[in-house]
Amino acid sequence: MTNDSAPPALLRGIDRAAFSTAFSLRLRAAGIAVGFSSIEAFARALSLRAPDSLSRLYWTARISLVHRMADLELFDAVFAAVFDDAVLSLDPNARRRSLASDTPDPDLPFAVPATADSQAGGGGLPWITRPSVVGAETDPEAPVGLPELLPSDVEALADVPFEELDPADLALLRRWIESALDEWPTRRSRRLAWHHSGRRIAMRATLAQARRTGWESIELVRVRPTRKRRRLVMVCDVSQSMQAQTTAYLHLMRAAVLSADAEVFAFGTALTRLTPVIAHRSPSVAIELATAKVNDRFGGTRIASNLRALLASHHGGATRGAVVIIASDGWDSDDPAALAAVMARLRRRAHRVIWMNPRAAAPGFEPLVGAMAAALPHCDELLPAHNLRALAGVIAAIGRAS
C-alpha cells in the first residue's frame, strides 16, 4: 500500500528560511536586485507548499525573486550552477538559453556547478552557506541593522542604481519621494497657542474665563510655543560625474519645494537657483525647465566657489537654522582649504549639514583626501545616495533633524 501523504523528496529537512536567504544572496552576488520582501515571499511560498520537483522549485524562485526581464538570464545561470548536478531534471522550456553544466560561460564567473570541491572551498549548496554576521559577536552593544520598509511596488527598485532606471521607474521613484516626505523637521516658533501642558499662563484668556465665575480664576489657560516646519536648502552637483544621479536628485528637490519651505540650487561651475521653475505642477515640465536653466550642466565642478556664492547672495539667509543638504561626489577643482573655510561658515549658520555622496556606498570608500576630507569635519552626516534604499535613509535623516 502506497502512502500518498509522504513528504516530498526535494528540500526535505532543509531550513526554508535559511535556504531562501542563502539562495537570494547568490542572486545578489550575480547582480540581480532581490529585495527583502521578495526573500520573504519566496520563503512563504516554500512553507505553504514544498516543491516536489526541480521544475516547481525553479518557477517558485523565479516568480518570487525575479522582477526584471533582463535578470532572467542571470537567474538561469545561478540556478543552473547550484542545481545542475541534482537528480531531478529541470524543464528545458523554462530557460532563457541552454547552459551546459560542463562548459560554463566565461562571461559569468559565478556559473560554476556545485561540486564537492566547491563545498570544501566555501561554496557548496546554498542552504549550508551561512549568511554574513552583522556586528561582532563579542560586542553586545553593537547596533542591530533592520531593513528599511518600503512599499511593495518600489521594493523591486530599492537596490537598483539610479543609472539603470528607465523613465517608468523614475516616475515611480518620483511618486514614492512625494509620499515619503511626510515627516518634516520642525523648530520652535515665537507664536503661542493654547495647550493644557503649557508652562506659561495666558493672563488675558484666563481673565476672560474668570468672567463666568465671578472673577474667580477657576481655570488657568496655559500656552506654549508652536512648532513650524524647518526650512530645507538643497544644493545639487550637476557636473559630468553626477550625470547618473541628477534626475533622481531633481525629483527629490521638487518634492521638497512642493512639501515645505525649501530652497534648491544646482551648481557645476556656477550656481543656479531652481526653486521657481522646479515647482511646476507637471513633473516632466519641471525637470525640463530645470535642465534648460542650468547652463553648465555636465561640465566641471567648483564646490567651494558656489557655496561661497550662495552664502554671499541674498538667498544665503535661507541657510540660517535650516537643514542643508549637499548632493555631490566630492570631485572639486577648487582648493580643499577653500572648501573647508566655506563649510565652516555654512556649519555655523545651518541647523544640520547632510552630505549625499553616491560613491559612499562603494566597498572600501574612505573620505581621506581632497574635497571630501576637507568638508567631512563640518558635516553632521555623510550618507550614500546611489539607489532608492539609500535615498530612503537620507529622507529619514531629514526627519531626524528636529
C-alpha positions, 0 to 999 in steps of 0.5 A: 500500500502506497502512502500518498501523504509522504513528504516530498523528496526535494528540500526535505529537512532543509531550513526554508528560511535559511535556504531562501536567504542563502539562495537570494544572496547568490542572486545578489552576488550575480547582480540581480536586485532581490529585495527583502520582501521578495526573500520573504515571499519566496520563503512563504511560498516554500512553507505553504507548499514544498516543491516536489520537483526541480521544475516547481522549485525553479518557477517558485524562485523565479516568480518570487525573486525575479522582477526584471526581464533582463535578470532572467538570464542571470537567474538561469545561470545561478540556478543552473550552477547550484542545481545542475548536478541534482537528480531531478531534471529541470524543464528545458522550456523554462530557460532563457538559453541552454547552459551546459553544466560542463562548459560554463560561460566565461562571461559569468564567473559565478556559473560554476556547478556545485561540486564537492570541491566547491563545498570544501572551498566555501561554496557548496549548496546554498542552504549550508552557506551561512549568511554574513554576521552583522556586528561582532559577536563579542560586542553586545552593544553593537547596533542591530541593522533592520531593513528599511520598509518600503512599499511593495511596488518600489521594493523591486527598485530599492537596490537598483542604481539610479543609472539603470532606471528607465523613465517608468521607474523614475516616475515611480521613484518620483511618486514614492519621494512625494509620499515619503516626505511626510515627516518634516523637521520642525523648530520652535516658533515665537507664536503661542497657542493654547495647550493644557501642558503649557508652562506659561499662563495666558493672563488675558484668556484666563481673565476672560474665563474668570468672567463666568465665575465671578472673577474667580480664576477657576481655570488657568489657560496655559500656552506654549510655543508652536512648532513650524516646519524647518526650512530645507536648502538643497544644493545639487552637483550637476557636473559630468560625474553626477550625470547618473544621479541628477534626475533622481536628485531633481525629483527629490528637490521638487518634492521638497519645494512642493512639501515645505519651505525649501530652497534648491540650487544646482551648481557645476561651475556656477550656481543656479537657483531652481526653486521657481521653475522646479515647482511646476505642477507637471513633473516632466515640465519641471525637470525640463525647465530645470535642465534648460536653466542650468547652463553648465550642466555636465561640465566641471565642478567648483564646490567651494566657489558656489557655496561661497556664492550662495552664502554671499547672495541674498538667498544665503539667509535661507541657510540660517537654522535650516537643514542643508543638504549637499548632493555631490561626489566630492570631485572639486577643482577648487582648493580643499582649504577653500572648501573647508573655510566655506563649510565652516561658515555654512556649519555655523549658520545651518541647523544640520549639514547632510552630505549625499555622496553616491560613491559612499556606498562603494566597498572600501570608500574612505573620505581621506583626501581632497574635497571630501576630507576637507568638508567631512569635519563640518558635516553632521552626516555623510550618507550614500545616495546611489539607489532608492534604499539609500535615498530612503535613509537620507529622507529619514535623516531629514526627519531626524533633524528636529 
